[in-house]
């Protein structure tokens, strides 16, 4: 389902008009549509093909300093009228927000070419099935020990528009393709697990055979895992683990978290806090990720340097937090709190093999799983390793190990980064390389 620019903006304007006619002092309307198709596979066969289309209309109703946010999943004129009436009712009984000043004024938005890829939008179930078959065949060809290949391939068209009563008018449409796989290998009584995945604007950029082989190598290589004692080890984090770590780091760059006193930036902004090898930025216009030209308030995206050679530099703002400090939004509104959502970590010049050679006693970790905050301001997280963990001694991988629980501060990890990889992996929210750190704390052992 693609409504098109004119239709989306007309519906948004009608929604705003209904709200203003009911007494709203300001109003904002957001319309999002998506069409997504999914091919899911397990036990090395495709078992599900599904498709979904949806439309959502979200109204932010401003009544003085009282604010309500209401939504519907239809865009008829009658539904829009009822939505505005509901917005008014809820706003009237809401408490005033004394810190609210205004919705944002419009800013010029530079067009972003290349985010809609026709091949992704027109990818059929047969095409997805061929890609899945390629992945499965490559995984089984790698070794007879590969017993079960699972995963999913999705293609999505996303359309988004936003307008407000101050003149903001923005529209974009883009595509995304996502392929991931988990593979189980068996030998005698031992099971091994491996993972690989990728995301792209263009479904043709995904490489099913390479992903199948990558996951199969990890799965077979993790057979016969041994138990080791928890403790502090050197660590090599594959890009998948780094991406998860960055996902738990990004809230620290939020101006709202900083104002609340829950951000590590409260202690470290503009200080030499991390390794010089750690540089991180947010860029919603970079086509290497999954970009978008503007945020959910219609404010244009731009590159923001977050950490430069180990020094935390910047916070990101939406209009609400920006107005508190007499600033302009940086284009990072999410509908919740401002957040960097298109992270890029600077690559280094090391290969994984070189990282292993530089490790005296450490662990190679593929992924983090079931991660939670322990202390958000100190960026202490806990979770488990998953889908391949290996013990390294004197520059060589000795054997796979059973998964471990970890509890450590990512601030310490970033401070102790020694090497950074030259190759990256992509997710919807981050592009990152592998990292080697001097020390990482593992606190327990799992049973698998």
N, C-alpha and C positions, 0 to 999 in steps of 0.2 A: 504494500500500500504506500503510494507516494501521492500526497495531496498536491504538491507543487507550491512554489513560493507565493504566488498571488493568493491562492486559497488559504494557505496557512496565515498569512499576514492579515487577510480580510477577516478571518475568524477571530484572530487575536484582537483586532481593532474593535470588532463587535462586542467582544467580551469586556474590553476596557470601557466602551461606551455604556454598556449596561451597568457596570459598577459605578461609573461616574454619575449616571442618571439616578442611582439610588443613594447618592450622597457621599461616595468615596472621595477622599481628598486626593488620593493617588491610586493607581492600579497598575498591575503588571500581569500579563497573560503569556503563558508558555505552552506551546503545542509540540508534542513529540509523537512521531509515528515510527514504527519499525516493522520490518518484515524479516523474519529469521527462519532459516531452514537448518535442520540438524540431522545428521546421520550418526547413529550411535552403534558401536560394535563391542562385542564381548565374546570370550571363548573363540576368538579368531573368526567370527562371522558377524555380519550386519544383522542386527535384530530390531532396529527401529529407524524409521524415517518419519520425521514430523515437521510441520511448518506452523508458524504462528504470525499473525498480524495483529497490531494493536495501535490505538491512538489514545493519547492522554492530553487533557487540557487542565492546566493548573492556573488558578487565579490567586494572586496576592492582593488582598483587599485592604487598603490603608484608610483608616477612619480616624483622622487626627493622629494620635500616637498609639491607637489600638490597631492591631494587625491580625488578620486571619489568612490562612492558606487553605484553599479547598480545591478539590480536583474531581474530574469525571472522566469516563472513558467513551464519551460520545460528543459529537460536535454539532448537534442540531440546534436551531435557534431556541427552541423551547428548553432544551437542556442547559444552554448558556444562560438563559434568563433565570432558571432555578438555581444555577451555580452562583450567580451574582447575589441572589436573594439569600442563599445560605451563607455566602461570604459576609454579607452585612450582619446577619443574625449573630454569627460567631464573633465578629469583630466587636459588636456592641457589648457583649458580655465578657470580653477579654480585658485583662488588665492593661493599662497603658505601659508602653515601653519608653521611659523618659530619655533613653539614649538614641532612639531612632530619630534621624534627621530627614532623610529623603531617599527615594529611589535614585538611581544614577541618571545623569544627563547623557545624551547620546555622544558617542565618539566615532570618528571614521573607522570603518572596518575594511582592511585591505583584503580583496578576494584571495582565497587559497585554492589554487588549482591542484588537481590530482588526487583529491580525497574521495572522489566517486569513481570507482573502477567498474566499467561495464561488465567485464568478465566475471567479477564477483557477484554482481547483481543478477546476472543471467545464468549462474551456475545451477545445473539441474541435479536431480537425485542420481541420475546415471553417472554424471561427471564425478559427483562426490563418491559414489560407489567405486569407481575406477581408482580414485586416489586412495581410498581405504584399502582396496585390494592390493595396491602397490605396496603400501606400508606393511600389511600383514604378510605378504609373500616375502618381502625382504627380511622381515624379522625371523620367519621360519627358515629361510635359506641360510641365515647366519649360523644357526646351530639346531641340532635335533633336540637339544635340551629346552628350547623354547616351547612351552606348552599352551600358553593362552595369551592372546593379544586383545587388549581392550582399549577403548578410548572414544573420541567423538570428533567430528568435523562439522563446523557450523559456518554458514555464510549469512551475513546480515546487512540490510540496508537501513540506515538510520537517518531520519529527517527531524530537524529541530528548528523552531522559530521562537522568537521572543519579542515582545513589544511592551512598552509602558506608556503612561499618560504624559511623560515628559518628552516623548519623541523618539525613544529607542525603537528601532526596527531592524531586526536581524534574522537571517535565514541561512541554513546550510543543509546539505545532504551528503552523506558519505557511506562508505562500505567498510566491512571488516570480515576477515576470514580467520578462523581459529582451528588448529588441529593439534590434538594432544593424544598421547598414548601411554598406557601402563602395561608392562609385560611381565608375566610370571614364567620363570624357568624352574625345572625340577630335575634333581639328580638324586636317586635313592630317597632318603628321607629329608633332603634339604630343598628349600625353596629360595629362589632369588627374585629380586624385584628391580625393575628399571623404568625410568620415565624419560620422555622427551616431548617437547612441544614448541609451537611457534604461532605467531599471529602476524597478520599483514593486511594492508588495504586491498591487496591483489591476491586472489586465491591461487593464481598461477605462480606466485613467489614461494608458496609453501612447497616443501620438498619431502613428500611422503616416504620415499625409499630411505632417504638419509635419516629421517626421524625414526623410522622403524629399526634401522641398523643401530643408531645411537642408543635407543632404549634396550634393544636386545643385548648389546655389549654390556651395558650396566647390569642387566638382569642375570645373564650367565656369569658375569664377573663377580656377582655377589653371592653365588652359591657357596655353601660351606662356611657361612659366617660364624666367627668366633666371638666369645664374650670377652670384653676387656674392662678393666677397672675405670670407673669415672674419675675425672680429675681435670687438670689444666693441660692442654695440648696446643701445639701449633695447629693451625687449621687452614685448609684450602677450601674455600666456598665456591662451588660452581655458580655460574650466573643465575640459575634458578633460585638458589638460596639467597644470593645477593638481592635479587629483585624482591623477595619477600621481606628481607631486612629493610630495604628502602621503603617498602609499603608501611612499615611500622615507624619509620623515621619521619615521614613526610608531614605528619600532624604537628611536629615540632616547629615547622616553618610557618605555621598558621598564625596570623596576627591575633586571632581570637584566643588560641592556646597561650600565646605570649601574654595577652592581657589578663587571662585567667590565672597566670602563674604556673601553668602545668607544662610549659615547654622547656626543653634543654637550652633553648636560645636565651632564656632568662639569665642563665649563668655564663653562656659562652659566646654570645654574639660579638663579633669583631675581635675575638681572642684566638690565638694560635692553639686550637684545641685538638686537632687531628693531624694525621700524617700528611706531609706535603703531597703525597700521591693521591689524596682524596679531593677531587673536584666534582661538584654536582650542580646541575642547573635544571631549570624547568623551561620547556619551550613547546607551547601548544601548536606551533606552526611547523614543526620539524616533521617531514614526511617519513623519516625513519621510524617514527612511532605511530600512534593512532591519533592524528592531530584534529583540531577543530579551530576555526578562526576566532571564536568568541566564547565567553563563559555563559552560565545560565541567566545572567542579567543582561546579556548582549554587549558586554564590554570586550574589546579586542584582546586577544592573546598576544603576548610578547615574551621574549627570552628574559628570564630572571636568574642571575647567578646566585645560588644558594650557599655553596661552599666553594671557596677558591683556594687551592693549595693548602688545605687544612684549616682555613679560617672561615667560620660561619658568617655569612655576610648579610642576608636579606630575609625579610618576612614577606608573605604574600597576603593581599587584602581583597575583600569584596567591598561593596559600597558601604555597608553598615559599619565595618571596622575602620574603613578609611575615613569616613565622616567623623568618627570619634577623635581622630588625630589631625583633622584638617588636611587629609591627603586625598589622592585619587585612587580608585580601585586599580589593582594590578591585573585584573581580568581573571581572578581565581575564585569567583563565586561558584558554589556547588549546590546551593539550596539548603546547606547545613552550616558548615563553617568554611571559611576560605581555606583552600588546600591546593598544593601543587599536584597536578594529575598527569603530567607529561614529563617525567623525570629522565634525565640523561646523565650517566656517570662517565667521566673521562676515562678512556682506555689507557692501558700501559703498553709495554712492549714484551711482556712475558707470555710464554706458552704454558700450558698445564704441565707439560713434561719438565720444563725448567723450574716451575714452582715445586714439583715433587722432588727434584734433585736438591733443592735448597732446604728441604725439610728434614730435620734430624729425628724428631719424634712427634708425629702429628696425625691428623685425620683429614681425609678427603671426603667432603660432604656434598651430596647431590642436591638435596632439597631440605627445606624446613617444613614441618607439619604441625598443625594444631597449636599455632603460636598465640600467645596472650601476653599482654603487658603485666609486669610485676610492679614497676614504678615508672610512670610515664615521663616524669620530668628528668629522671636519670637514665631513661631509655633502657631500662632493664626489661628483658623479655624472657619468656620460657617457652619451650616447645620440644619437638623431637626431630631427629633426623629421619630421612625416608628415601626409599628407592635407590639405595646404593651408598654405603659408607665403608671406607677402607682405612686400615692402619698403615702408616708410613714410618719407616725407620731407615735412617742413614741414606736418604735420597731414593728409596725404593718402596713401592707398594708391596707389603708383605702378605696381607690377607684381608678379606672382607670382615667386617665386624657387625655384630648385632646393633640395631639402632639404639641410640643414646638420647636421654633427655639432657637438655642444656638449659642453664639459667645464667645469663650474663648481660652486661651492659653493652649495647651497640656503640656507645661512646668510646668504650675501651677498645672495641674492635676497630673502629675507624682510626683511633689514635695509634694502633699497633699494626696498621697495614704496612707490609713490606714490599709486596709485589702486586701488580695489577695486570690482568690479562689483556691481550690484544683483540680477542674476538668477543662478540656480545651475543646475548639472547634478548628477545623482545617479549614484552607482555603488553596488555592494554594500557598500563600506567607507567611503565618504565622500560628503559633499554640499559643493560648493564653487563659488565664483564665479570670474569672470575676474580677473586681476591685471595691473597695469602696474608694472614695475620700471625703475629708472633705468639699470641696466646688466646685461648677461648676455653670457657669453663663448662665442662660436662658434669652433670650432677646425678645421673642415674642411668640404668640399663633397662631396655625393654625385653620382652620375651621373644621377639622375632627379629 
